[in-house]
């Protein structure tokens, strides 16, 4: 039996600001993107920021285009998120 190699997704280190919004909310909360891949990212939020399961993420402040995201893991202020494909 041959072992199959699982292709690991390429992650690129980033240290840039991003903005989180929730449905129907116009106020954006700033966060930091630590790394990003095609399907998700690792972000760091402020200690007092409550983040639900789903939200929008923008790399440019006040930009109308937001990437839909879902939290897949949490470790303190660091969150692993996946990008939700809408179609």
C-alpha positions as CSV (number, residue, x, y, z in Angstrom):
1,X,0.0,0.0,0.0
2,X,1.4,3.4,-1.0
3,X,1.2,6.3,1.5
4,X,-0.4,9.3,-0.1
5,X,1.2,12.7,0.6
6,X,-1.2,15.4,1.7
7,X,-0.3,18.7,0.1
8,X,0.1,21.3,2.7
9,X,-1.4,24.7,2.0
10,X,1.0,27.5,1.5
11,X,0.8,30.1,4.3
12,X,2.3,33.6,3.9
13,X,3.4,35.6,6.9
14,X,1.7,38.9,7.2
15,X,1.8,41.6,9.8
16,X,-0.9,43.9,8.7
17,X,-4.0,45.5,10.0
18,X,-7.4,44.3,9.0
19,X,-11.0,45.2,10.1
20,X,-13.7,42.9,11.4
21,X,-17.4,43.7,11.0
22,X,-20.5,41.7,11.9
23,X,-23.8,41.5,9.9
24,X,-25.7,44.8,10.0
25,X,-22.9,46.6,11.9
26,X,-21.1,49.6,10.4
27,X,-18.4,49.9,13.1
28,X,-15.3,48.0,12.3
29,X,-12.9,46.5,14.9
30,X,-9.3,46.4,14.1
31,X,-7.2,43.2,14.3
32,X,-3.8,42.0,13.0
33,X,-3.4,39.4,10.3
34,X,-0.5,37.1,11.3
35,X,-0.5,34.8,8.3
36,X,-2.8,34.0,5.4
37,X,-3.4,31.2,2.9
38,X,-5.8,30.7,0.1
39,X,-8.5,29.2,2.4
40,X,-7.9,31.1,5.7
41,X,-5.8,33.1,8.1
42,X,-4.6,33.6,11.6
43,X,-5.6,36.8,13.2
44,X,-4.9,38.5,16.5
45,X,-7.7,40.6,18.2
46,X,-7.6,43.0,21.2
47,X,-8.0,41.4,24.6
48,X,-11.5,42.9,25.2
49,X,-12.9,42.2,21.7
50,X,-15.7,39.7,21.6
51,X,-15.7,37.8,18.3
52,X,-18.5,35.5,17.3
53,X,-18.3,32.5,15.0
54,X,-18.9,34.4,11.7
55,X,-17.9,37.8,10.6
56,X,-16.6,39.9,7.7
57,X,-12.9,40.8,7.2
58,X,-11.5,43.6,5.2
59,X,-7.8,44.4,4.6
60,X,-8.7,48.0,3.7
61,X,-10.6,50.2,6.2
62,X,-14.1,51.3,5.1
63,X,-13.9,49.1,2.0
64,X,-17.3,47.7,1.0
65,X,-15.9,44.3,0.0
66,X,-15.6,42.0,3.0
67,X,-14.4,38.4,3.0
68,X,-16.9,36.2,4.9
69,X,-15.0,34.2,7.6
70,X,-15.7,31.5,10.2
71,X,-13.7,30.9,13.3
72,X,-12.3,27.3,13.4
73,X,-10.1,27.6,16.5
74,X,-9.3,30.0,19.3
75,X,-6.2,30.4,21.5
76,X,-6.5,33.4,23.7
77,X,-6.5,36.5,21.5
78,X,-5.4,34.5,18.4
79,X,-8.0,33.0,16.1
80,X,-7.7,30.6,13.2
81,X,-10.3,31.5,10.5
82,X,-11.4,30.0,7.3
83,X,-12.8,32.0,4.4
84,X,-16.4,31.1,3.5
85,X,-17.1,30.8,-0.2
86,X,-20.4,32.2,-1.1
87,X,-21.9,31.4,-4.4
